[in-house]
Amino acid sequence: MADMKRVLVPFLLAWLLAGTAHAADVTVAVAANFIAPMQKIVAAFEQDTRHHATLVSGSTGSFYHQITHGAPFDILLAADDTTPARLEREGFAAPGSRFTYAVGQLVLWSSQSGFVDEGGGVLKSGRFDRIAIANPELAPYGTAAVQALTKLGLLAQVAPKFVQGENIAQTYQFVATGNAPLGFVALSQVFEGGRIVRGSGWIVPAKLHAPIRQDAVMLGRARANAAAQALMAYLRSAKAQAIVRSYGYEAGGG
C-alpha cells in the first residue's frame, strides 16, 4: 500500500498540474502555527499551477465552529487530527480526503537569551510571574502544553501564572513582546535554518504529550474545485514537504 501511494501521489500531482489552463481559486483555513510555512508553500503552488489560494489564519477550534455554521472555506489545515476527522464524520468534509500534512513540535520559549535552559528547569524554579499558553480548549498546542506540565508534575504550580492566548499566534505575541517572560509556542514560530533563531528555548520531548498530528481535509463545498484538489495534492509533494521540514515540523504527506 505504501509503495502504491508513492507512485500514485506524484502521478496525481502531475495530472492535476497539467490541467491548469483554467486557473481557479481556493480558500484555506490554516492553523495559526502553520501560517508561515503555508505562505511559502502557496507561493510555490501559485507559481507552479497558476491557481490562486487565499489563506485565513486562526485557531482550529474556532475554525470548526465557523465551518459548521457555513463559513466559505474549501480546505482546513488543522493543528490536530481530531477536528478534520470530526468534520468528515459529521458530513462537512469530503470523505477520504483527510491526511497528515505535518507533525508539530512544542517548545518552551522566551524572547530573552539565557532565560530558558536546555532542560526546561526554569519551570521548576518559579522565577517568572506569567507564562503564556494557547487556550487548551481551542488550540492543540495548548492541550500539549497542559499534558507536558501534568507529566512533569508541575501543572498545579504553574497554572496560576497562565496567560492564555486564543491561538498559538497570539500566544507567541505575548512572549515576543515581553508581556509574558516565557511561554509554550510552536517550534515553527521560532525555528529557522535548523536552530532557534531568537531568545532561548527548550524543545519539549515528544514523550511528554500526545503527538501533534496536523491533518488537512477538503471540505464538502470544494469537491468540484480544481484548485482545492490541486493544493491537496501539492501538500504531499516533495517540494511542499521540504518546506514543512524547514520550519521544524516532521513531514507528513500521507
Secondary structure by P-SEA (a helix, b strand, c coil): caaaaaaaaaaaaaaaaaaccccbbbbbbcccccaaaaaaaaaaaaaaccbbbbbbbbbaaaaaaaaaacccccccccccaaaaaaaaaacccccccccccbbbbbbbcccccccccccccccccccccbbbbccccccaaaaaaaaaaaaacccccccccccccccaaaaaaaaaacccccbbbbcccccccccccccccccccccccccbbbbbbbcccccccaaaaaaaaaaacaaaaaaaaaaccccccc
